[in-house]
Amino acid sequence: MSRARQMRRHARTMRRNGLQPVVLINGDERLPDLAIVLVGRALWRYRSELAPLYATSALVVGAAVLHFEHPGWWPYLLGFGTALASASAGIGERVGLTRRGERLYAALVAFAAGAWLASAVALGPLWTPLPQLLVCGAFVLALPWWAHRRRRARVRVDRQLAAWPDIARTIGLPGSAVQSAMADVWGWRARFALARGQTLADVTGKVPAIESALGTFRGAVRVMPTRDGKANRFELRVLDTDPHADAIAWPGPSVSSIAEPIDLGPFEDATAARVSFLRRHALIGGVAGSGKSGGINVLMGNLVACPDVVVWAVDLKRGMELQPWASCIDRLATTPEQARTLLRDAVAVLEARASALATQGRRVWEPSPDMPALVIVIDEYAELTDDAPDAIPDTDSIARRGRAVAVTLIAATQRPTQKAMGKGAVRSQMDVRMSFRVRERKDVDLILGQGMLNAGWHAHTLNAPGKFLISAPDHDVPRRARAYLLTDKTVTRTADHYADHRPELDTVSRTAIEEAHNGPSLDTAPDEGQADDSEAVLWDLLSTAPDEGCTVPHLVTATGRSRPWIYQRLRELADAGRVTQVSRGHWRSVTDDSP
Ligand SMILES: Nc1ncnc2c1ncn2[C@@H]1O[C@H](COP(=O)(O)OP(=O)(O)OP(=O)(O)O)[C@@H](O)[C@H]1O
């Protein structure tokens, strides 16, 4: 056995015994060799941190060689640097530069390196001020590299995985090997192959030992089977930070269609709590201050990003919670009277959709931008029961018959007692239950359903606002999740962003609402006359608008039409080059011709 191997084995034995290995140098070992090995190892180990230095050195060597051999190549090098910069900015996503900032950084580095190299090849790398420029530029451009969180996370993972063979031997899983690994915001996950005869149960039994060997906090490691179900594979999830330790900023909408499950926030193991709301009614409960409104904000942020959903909302606390979303809400009821009408219209919509489906021989309404789902969000349901009890049969009707026709309810309330829910069928029809913290143990069953407390759903132990348990067809074990938090600014920005892209209800639903208000129409095109009038009024307003344009709310009030109707007409007129958006939400005509 070589001397070096002997030393490594000795060092391992010492580590196993809890002792710190030290490098021993004796007379047999030549110092320069050992120093070179140590330096070489350090240069390799810290290759990520030293990458800017390596890149700079490569540039200098490249420039020196090319300056003497091919000084006329500089235009090609400049062109190549520029092309690389454009490609990084344009299609960098394909090589893993997922964020805009990363793409811009790569483009800047490519361009700066190309420009410096071209100049140094033409003039010589020592031509003043090229050396000074290189040192300063490399240092400044290295700062974002050193600070980059994802790079640092990846390096940490690489180092932990490099130590895996040692760890595996120490904890009694010799022979297991890493197959792939990925770092993310919370830590990393990796797929492992087990040695012959080892099983998932062996690994599960070693979790505390793995946590100790990796130096993580207790509870940071989860072991799972791999998706392909192979008995000799497992997946390791390692958390660097507790995902629930602090409020979690909303990363933006996770869906672009109601058919996709919405990401409400991470579970404790940092996997996303994704829930489908297509053809499902939802009940959200929890004491005051437990984060229900925060949960509704996450839902709203996702729903308004779906072009196949029309959102109606009832907020009898004078629109306090939902008003900030008003620009994306097709109808917002803030008084009992408005709530009654809104729910009556929703029933008319569901009935009209049901008969349209029956006529076409179809069973379900498939939401699309032309035939959107209708989602009715009701904040503080108990207020509706108290102030508009005559609307409860309508919510019952929607809860019982709305699924197939994609008319669904999302209701939030503190304690969904039979009284608070209006003694109807609404609660029993709720397929998705989200429970934030409750005060009393018995309230768990009120929100999540009979027997859930005994089955381990302990919503009374949730210890921070925004934490919740979710029970849904795709979530049947109690796992704590924490909802993302949207700041007021995020809500305003998101609502502004999507206000111009909200869909309008389909013709079947609109006609049903108009008939519910005006009685059955004898005309086959009931709204034609009104549409003509509204369009004339709209054009009048746009063509006489001042330079700063008319606001959309003004156009809504003056024409008496819905916000989506106004936006659709504005889009059509803008496409025809007849109107222009002067600034966000301000429009006027391009010419003053009449239509
Ligand atoms: N997901 C979250 N993460 C961190 N903090 C949160 C979260 N959601 C809410 N909070 C904090 O808790 C406070 C109360 O939240 P929220 O208003 O959503 O509660 P609520 O249950 O709707 O209360 P109420 O019934 O009185 O309206 C918020 O001001 C916020 O500071």
The ligand as an ORCA input file, in Angstrom:
! r2SCAN-3c Opt
* xyz 0 1
  N     -48.793     33.468      4.152
  C     -48.414     34.309      5.110
  N     -47.138     34.330      5.523
  C     -46.745     35.159      6.510
  N     -47.567     36.016      7.146
  C     -48.847     36.038      6.785
  C     -49.348     35.184      5.758
  N     -50.667     35.427      5.609
  C     -50.970     36.371      6.501
  N     -49.895     36.750      7.208
  C     -49.824     37.771      8.272
  O     -50.956     37.639      9.109
  C     -51.736     38.833      9.112
  C     -53.223     38.481      9.062
  O     -53.477     37.794      7.866
  P     -54.895     37.812      7.120
  O     -55.473     39.192      7.088
  O     -54.725     37.115      5.842
  O     -55.730     36.932      8.128
  P     -57.265     36.563      8.043
  O     -57.357     35.160      8.511
  O     -57.798     36.857      6.705
  O     -57.883     37.533      9.090
  P     -59.357     38.174      9.071
  O     -60.298     37.037      9.226
  O     -59.309     39.111     10.235
  O     -59.472     38.890      7.756
  C     -51.277     39.605      7.886
  O     -51.310     40.981      8.099
  C     -49.868     39.143      7.649
  O     -48.974     39.962      8.328
*
